[in-house]
């Protein structure tokens, strides 16, 4: 989903989870408000995914949309109902200069 629609859906959905799959260092530098950090490279991503509510809408992103599609696919295989990936990743989000 492109940045504008992604942001719009974040504002419209109250029962959601925002997952940042970038590294802890990337996350600490800047992230989307209320996002939780589950690093794709952390080694335990599948374990952490299992702790999330599969019935909530999950908004997922990484830096350039390489790690998040892989993670989204894992989540869908694990039974998550709705996973929305940020097209272009966080670099596209930052270009918009929205509050994080």
Chimera marker file (.cmm) of the C-alpha trace (Angstrom):
<marker_set name="trace">
<marker id="1" x="0.000" y="0.000" z="0.000" r="1" g="1" b="0" radius="0.5"/>
<marker id="2" x="1.396" y="3.414" z="-0.938" r="1" g="1" b="0" radius="0.5"/>
<marker id="3" x="2.334" y="5.910" z="1.779" r="1" g="1" b="0" radius="0.5"/>
<marker id="4" x="-0.759" y="8.089" z="1.534" r="1" g="1" b="0" radius="0.5"/>
<marker id="5" x="-3.197" y="5.170" z="1.808" r="1" g="1" b="0" radius="0.5"/>
<marker id="6" x="-1.068" y="3.499" z="4.487" r="1" g="1" b="0" radius="0.5"/>
<marker id="7" x="-1.159" y="6.653" z="6.622" r="1" g="1" b="0" radius="0.5"/>
<marker id="8" x="-4.883" y="7.057" z="6.003" r="1" g="1" b="0" radius="0.5"/>
<marker id="9" x="-5.556" y="3.449" z="7.062" r="1" g="1" b="0" radius="0.5"/>
<marker id="10" x="-3.428" y="3.900" z="10.194" r="1" g="1" b="0" radius="0.5"/>
<marker id="11" x="-5.652" y="6.829" z="11.154" r="1" g="1" b="0" radius="0.5"/>
<marker id="12" x="-8.892" y="4.953" z="10.410" r="1" g="1" b="0" radius="0.5"/>
<marker id="13" x="-8.055" y="1.667" z="12.158" r="1" g="1" b="0" radius="0.5"/>
<marker id="14" x="-8.080" y="1.520" z="15.936" r="1" g="1" b="0" radius="0.5"/>
<marker id="15" x="-7.587" y="-2.234" z="16.332" r="1" g="1" b="0" radius="0.5"/>
<marker id="16" x="-4.175" y="-2.599" z="14.747" r="1" g="1" b="0" radius="0.5"/>
<marker id="17" x="-0.545" y="-3.505" z="15.273" r="1" g="1" b="0" radius="0.5"/>
<marker id="18" x="2.297" y="-1.621" z="13.580" r="1" g="1" b="0" radius="0.5"/>
<marker id="19" x="5.413" y="-3.738" z="13.116" r="1" g="1" b="0" radius="0.5"/>
<marker id="20" x="8.796" y="-2.308" z="12.159" r="1" g="1" b="0" radius="0.5"/>
<marker id="21" x="11.042" y="-5.177" z="11.011" r="1" g="1" b="0" radius="0.5"/>
<marker id="22" x="14.162" y="-3.035" z="10.677" r="1" g="1" b="0" radius="0.5"/>
<marker id="23" x="17.141" y="-3.384" z="12.999" r="1" g="1" b="0" radius="0.5"/>
<marker id="24" x="17.002" y="-1.932" z="16.498" r="1" g="1" b="0" radius="0.5"/>
<marker id="25" x="19.477" y="0.756" z="15.418" r="1" g="1" b="0" radius="0.5"/>
<marker id="26" x="17.256" y="1.810" z="12.491" r="1" g="1" b="0" radius="0.5"/>
<marker id="27" x="14.177" y="1.770" z="14.729" r="1" g="1" b="0" radius="0.5"/>
<marker id="28" x="15.819" y="3.909" z="17.434" r="1" g="1" b="0" radius="0.5"/>
<marker id="29" x="16.862" y="6.480" z="14.856" r="1" g="1" b="0" radius="0.5"/>
<marker id="30" x="13.264" y="7.037" z="13.721" r="1" g="1" b="0" radius="0.5"/>
<marker id="31" x="10.062" y="5.019" z="13.318" r="1" g="1" b="0" radius="0.5"/>
<marker id="32" x="6.340" y="5.314" z="12.709" r="1" g="1" b="0" radius="0.5"/>
<marker id="33" x="4.493" y="6.322" z="15.872" r="1" g="1" b="0" radius="0.5"/>
<marker id="34" x="3.322" y="3.356" z="18.006" r="1" g="1" b="0" radius="0.5"/>
<marker id="35" x="5.291" y="0.808" z="15.966" r="1" g="1" b="0" radius="0.5"/>
<marker id="36" x="6.841" y="-2.149" z="17.743" r="1" g="1" b="0" radius="0.5"/>
<marker id="37" x="10.267" y="-3.308" z="16.635" r="1" g="1" b="0" radius="0.5"/>
<marker id="38" x="10.697" y="-6.951" z="15.673" r="1" g="1" b="0" radius="0.5"/>
<marker id="39" x="13.972" y="-7.057" z="13.775" r="1" g="1" b="0" radius="0.5"/>
<marker id="40" x="13.958" y="-9.345" z="10.752" r="1" g="1" b="0" radius="0.5"/>
<marker id="41" x="17.635" y="-9.987" z="11.436" r="1" g="1" b="0" radius="0.5"/>
<marker id="42" x="17.088" y="-10.621" z="15.158" r="1" g="1" b="0" radius="0.5"/>
<marker id="43" x="16.965" y="-14.388" z="14.703" r="1" g="1" b="0" radius="0.5"/>
<marker id="44" x="13.690" y="-14.920" z="16.582" r="1" g="1" b="0" radius="0.5"/>
<marker id="45" x="11.215" y="-13.245" z="14.258" r="1" g="1" b="0" radius="0.5"/>
<marker id="46" x="8.903" y="-16.269" z="14.015" r="1" g="1" b="0" radius="0.5"/>
<marker id="47" x="8.830" y="-16.558" z="17.807" r="1" g="1" b="0" radius="0.5"/>
<marker id="48" x="7.893" y="-12.889" z="18.214" r="1" g="1" b="0" radius="0.5"/>
<marker id="49" x="5.285" y="-13.084" z="15.465" r="1" g="1" b="0" radius="0.5"/>
<marker id="50" x="3.598" y="-15.883" z="17.426" r="1" g="1" b="0" radius="0.5"/>
<marker id="51" x="3.011" y="-13.466" z="20.340" r="1" g="1" b="0" radius="0.5"/>
<marker id="52" x="0.906" y="-11.078" z="18.228" r="1" g="1" b="0" radius="0.5"/>
<marker id="53" x="-2.883" y="-11.142" z="17.864" r="1" g="1" b="0" radius="0.5"/>
<marker id="54" x="-3.660" y="-12.776" z="14.499" r="1" g="1" b="0" radius="0.5"/>
<marker id="55" x="-7.103" y="-11.155" z="14.351" r="1" g="1" b="0" radius="0.5"/>
<marker id="56" x="-5.798" y="-7.582" z="14.356" r="1" g="1" b="0" radius="0.5"/>
<marker id="57" x="-4.821" y="-5.744" z="11.203" r="1" g="1" b="0" radius="0.5"/>
<marker id="58" x="-1.028" y="-5.644" z="10.986" r="1" g="1" b="0" radius="0.5"/>
<marker id="59" x="0.727" y="-2.732" z="9.314" r="1" g="1" b="0" radius="0.5"/>
<marker id="60" x="4.275" y="-3.769" z="8.522" r="1" g="1" b="0" radius="0.5"/>
<marker id="61" x="7.289" y="-1.963" z="7.109" r="1" g="1" b="0" radius="0.5"/>
<marker id="62" x="11.048" y="-2.072" z="6.753" r="1" g="1" b="0" radius="0.5"/>
<marker id="63" x="13.578" y="0.346" z="5.283" r="1" g="1" b="0" radius="0.5"/>
<marker id="64" x="13.065" y="-0.291" z="1.540" r="1" g="1" b="0" radius="0.5"/>
<marker id="65" x="10.391" y="-2.996" z="1.339" r="1" g="1" b="0" radius="0.5"/>
<marker id="66" x="12.725" y="-5.984" z="1.133" r="1" g="1" b="0" radius="0.5"/>
<marker id="67" x="12.341" y="-7.537" z="4.591" r="1" g="1" b="0" radius="0.5"/>
<marker id="68" x="8.691" y="-6.650" z="5.186" r="1" g="1" b="0" radius="0.5"/>
<marker id="69" x="7.208" y="-8.654" z="2.258" r="1" g="1" b="0" radius="0.5"/>
<marker id="70" x="9.045" y="-11.771" z="3.474" r="1" g="1" b="0" radius="0.5"/>
<marker id="71" x="7.789" y="-11.190" z="7.004" r="1" g="1" b="0" radius="0.5"/>
<marker id="72" x="4.254" y="-10.506" z="5.731" r="1" g="1" b="0" radius="0.5"/>
<marker id="73" x="4.302" y="-13.819" z="3.893" r="1" g="1" b="0" radius="0.5"/>
<marker id="74" x="5.403" y="-15.621" z="7.088" r="1" g="1" b="0" radius="0.5"/>
<marker id="75" x="2.610" y="-13.903" z="9.019" r="1" g="1" b="0" radius="0.5"/>
<marker id="76" x="-0.026" y="-14.903" z="6.467" r="1" g="1" b="0" radius="0.5"/>
<marker id="77" x="1.158" y="-18.520" z="6.605" r="1" g="1" b="0" radius="0.5"/>
<marker id="78" x="0.811" y="-18.341" z="10.389" r="1" g="1" b="0" radius="0.5"/>
<marker id="79" x="-2.830" y="-17.313" z="10.073" r="1" g="1" b="0" radius="0.5"/>
<marker id="80" x="-2.807" y="-13.518" z="10.277" r="1" g="1" b="0" radius="0.5"/>
<marker id="81" x="-6.005" y="-12.225" z="8.685" r="1" g="1" b="0" radius="0.5"/>
<marker id="82" x="-4.836" y="-8.881" z="7.292" r="1" g="1" b="0" radius="0.5"/>
<marker id="83" x="-1.233" y="-7.748" z="6.786" r="1" g="1" b="0" radius="0.5"/>
<marker id="84" x="-0.579" y="-4.442" z="5.045" r="1" g="1" b="0" radius="0.5"/>
<marker id="85" x="2.921" y="-3.686" z="3.765" r="1" g="1" b="0" radius="0.5"/>
<marker id="86" x="4.217" y="-0.132" z="3.223" r="1" g="1" b="0" radius="0.5"/>
<marker id="87" x="5.115" y="0.206" z="-0.461" r="1" g="1" b="0" radius="0.5"/>
<marker id="88" x="8.626" y="1.576" z="-0.825" r="1" g="1" b="0" radius="0.5"/>
<marker id="89" x="9.361" y="1.177" z="2.882" r="1" g="1" b="0" radius="0.5"/>
<marker id="90" x="10.301" y="3.701" z="5.515" r="1" g="1" b="0" radius="0.5"/>
<marker id="91" x="12.467" y="5.693" z="3.096" r="1" g="1" b="0" radius="0.5"/>
<marker id="92" x="9.301" y="6.643" z="1.192" r="1" g="1" b="0" radius="0.5"/>
<marker id="93" x="7.533" y="7.489" z="4.463" r="1" g="1" b="0" radius="0.5"/>
<marker id="94" x="10.389" y="9.782" z="5.530" r="1" g="1" b="0" radius="0.5"/>
<marker id="95" x="10.257" y="11.642" z="2.200" r="1" g="1" b="0" radius="0.5"/>
<marker id="96" x="6.729" y="12.712" z="3.181" r="1" g="1" b="0" radius="0.5"/>
<marker id="97" x="8.174" y="14.189" z="6.393" r="1" g="1" b="0" radius="0.5"/>
<marker id="98" x="5.246" y="13.053" z="8.533" r="1" g="1" b="0" radius="0.5"/>
<marker id="99" x="5.573" y="13.057" z="12.321" r="1" g="1" b="0" radius="0.5"/>
<marker id="100" x="7.007" y="9.769" z="13.592" r="1" g="1" b="0" radius="0.5"/>
<link id1="1" id2="2" r="1" g="1" b="0" radius="0.2"/>
<link id1="2" id2="3" r="1" g="1" b="0" radius="0.2"/>
<link id1="3" id2="4" r="1" g="1" b="0" radius="0.2"/>
<link id1="4" id2="5" r="1" g="1" b="0" radius="0.2"/>
<link id1="5" id2="6" r="1" g="1" b="0" radius="0.2"/>
<link id1="6" id2="7" r="1" g="1" b="0" radius="0.2"/>
<link id1="7" id2="8" r="1" g="1" b="0" radius="0.2"/>
<link id1="8" id2="9" r="1" g="1" b="0" radius="0.2"/>
<link id1="9" id2="10" r="1" g="1" b="0" radius="0.2"/>
<link id1="10" id2="11" r="1" g="1" b="0" radius="0.2"/>
<link id1="11" id2="12" r="1" g="1" b="0" radius="0.2"/>
<link id1="12" id2="13" r="1" g="1" b="0" radius="0.2"/>
<link id1="13" id2="14" r="1" g="1" b="0" radius="0.2"/>
<link id1="14" id2="15" r="1" g="1" b="0" radius="0.2"/>
<link id1="15" id2="16" r="1" g="1" b="0" radius="0.2"/>
<link id1="16" id2="17" r="1" g="1" b="0" radius="0.2"/>
<link id1="17" id2="18" r="1" g="1" b="0" radius="0.2"/>
<link id1="18" id2="19" r="1" g="1" b="0" radius="0.2"/>
<link id1="19" id2="20" r="1" g="1" b="0" radius="0.2"/>
<link id1="20" id2="21" r="1" g="1" b="0" radius="0.2"/>
<link id1="21" id2="22" r="1" g="1" b="0" radius="0.2"/>
<link id1="22" id2="23" r="1" g="1" b="0" radius="0.2"/>
<link id1="23" id2="24" r="1" g="1" b="0" radius="0.2"/>
<link id1="24" id2="25" r="1" g="1" b="0" radius="0.2"/>
<link id1="25" id2="26" r="1" g="1" b="0" radius="0.2"/>
<link id1="26" id2="27" r="1" g="1" b="0" radius="0.2"/>
<link id1="27" id2="28" r="1" g="1" b="0" radius="0.2"/>
<link id1="28" id2="29" r="1" g="1" b="0" radius="0.2"/>
<link id1="29" id2="30" r="1" g="1" b="0" radius="0.2"/>
<link id1="30" id2="31" r="1" g="1" b="0" radius="0.2"/>
<link id1="31" id2="32" r="1" g="1" b="0" radius="0.2"/>
<link id1="32" id2="33" r="1" g="1" b="0" radius="0.2"/>
<link id1="33" id2="34" r="1" g="1" b="0" radius="0.2"/>
<link id1="34" id2="35" r="1" g="1" b="0" radius="0.2"/>
<link id1="35" id2="36" r="1" g="1" b="0" radius="0.2"/>
<link id1="36" id2="37" r="1" g="1" b="0" radius="0.2"/>
<link id1="37" id2="38" r="1" g="1" b="0" radius="0.2"/>
<link id1="38" id2="39" r="1" g="1" b="0" radius="0.2"/>
<link id1="39" id2="40" r="1" g="1" b="0" radius="0.2"/>
<link id1="40" id2="41" r="1" g="1" b="0" radius="0.2"/>
<link id1="41" id2="42" r="1" g="1" b="0" radius="0.2"/>
<link id1="42" id2="43" r="1" g="1" b="0" radius="0.2"/>
<link id1="43" id2="44" r="1" g="1" b="0" radius="0.2"/>
<link id1="44" id2="45" r="1" g="1" b="0" radius="0.2"/>
<link id1="45" id2="46" r="1" g="1" b="0" radius="0.2"/>
<link id1="46" id2="47" r="1" g="1" b="0" radius="0.2"/>
<link id1="47" id2="48" r="1" g="1" b="0" radius="0.2"/>
<link id1="48" id2="49" r="1" g="1" b="0" radius="0.2"/>
<link id1="49" id2="50" r="1" g="1" b="0" radius="0.2"/>
<link id1="50" id2="51" r="1" g="1" b="0" radius="0.2"/>
<link id1="51" id2="52" r="1" g="1" b="0" radius="0.2"/>
<link id1="52" id2="53" r="1" g="1" b="0" radius="0.2"/>
<link id1="53" id2="54" r="1" g="1" b="0" radius="0.2"/>
<link id1="54" id2="55" r="1" g="1" b="0" radius="0.2"/>
<link id1="55" id2="56" r="1" g="1" b="0" radius="0.2"/>
<link id1="56" id2="57" r="1" g="1" b="0" radius="0.2"/>
<link id1="57" id2="58" r="1" g="1" b="0" radius="0.2"/>
<link id1="58" id2="59" r="1" g="1" b="0" radius="0.2"/>
<link id1="59" id2="60" r="1" g="1" b="0" radius="0.2"/>
<link id1="60" id2="61" r="1" g="1" b="0" radius="0.2"/>
<link id1="61" id2="62" r="1" g="1" b="0" radius="0.2"/>
<link id1="62" id2="63" r="1" g="1" b="0" radius="0.2"/>
<link id1="63" id2="64" r="1" g="1" b="0" radius="0.2"/>
<link id1="64" id2="65" r="1" g="1" b="0" radius="0.2"/>
<link id1="65" id2="66" r="1" g="1" b="0" radius="0.2"/>
<link id1="66" id2="67" r="1" g="1" b="0" radius="0.2"/>
<link id1="67" id2="68" r="1" g="1" b="0" radius="0.2"/>
<link id1="68" id2="69" r="1" g="1" b="0" radius="0.2"/>
<link id1="69" id2="70" r="1" g="1" b="0" radius="0.2"/>
<link id1="70" id2="71" r="1" g="1" b="0" radius="0.2"/>
<link id1="71" id2="72" r="1" g="1" b="0" radius="0.2"/>
<link id1="72" id2="73" r="1" g="1" b="0" radius="0.2"/>
<link id1="73" id2="74" r="1" g="1" b="0" radius="0.2"/>
<link id1="74" id2="75" r="1" g="1" b="0" radius="0.2"/>
<link id1="75" id2="76" r="1" g="1" b="0" radius="0.2"/>
<link id1="76" id2="77" r="1" g="1" b="0" radius="0.2"/>
<link id1="77" id2="78" r="1" g="1" b="0" radius="0.2"/>
<link id1="78" id2="79" r="1" g="1" b="0" radius="0.2"/>
<link id1="79" id2="80" r="1" g="1" b="0" radius="0.2"/>
<link id1="80" id2="81" r="1" g="1" b="0" radius="0.2"/>
<link id1="81" id2="82" r="1" g="1" b="0" radius="0.2"/>
<link id1="82" id2="83" r="1" g="1" b="0" radius="0.2"/>
<link id1="83" id2="84" r="1" g="1" b="0" radius="0.2"/>
<link id1="84" id2="85" r="1" g="1" b="0" radius="0.2"/>
<link id1="85" id2="86" r="1" g="1" b="0" radius="0.2"/>
<link id1="86" id2="87" r="1" g="1" b="0" radius="0.2"/>
<link id1="87" id2="88" r="1" g="1" b="0" radius="0.2"/>
<link id1="88" id2="89" r="1" g="1" b="0" radius="0.2"/>
<link id1="89" id2="90" r="1" g="1" b="0" radius="0.2"/>
<link id1="90" id2="91" r="1" g="1" b="0" radius="0.2"/>
<link id1="91" id2="92" r="1" g="1" b="0" radius="0.2"/>
<link id1="92" id2="93" r="1" g="1" b="0" radius="0.2"/>
<link id1="93" id2="94" r="1" g="1" b="0" radius="0.2"/>
<link id1="94" id2="95" r="1" g="1" b="0" radius="0.2"/>
<link id1="95" id2="96" r="1" g="1" b="0" radius="0.2"/>
<link id1="96" id2="97" r="1" g="1" b="0" radius="0.2"/>
<link id1="97" id2="98" r="1" g="1" b="0" radius="0.2"/>
<link id1="98" id2="99" r="1" g="1" b="0" radius="0.2"/>
<link id1="99" id2="100" r="1" g="1" b="0" radius="0.2"/>
</marker_set>
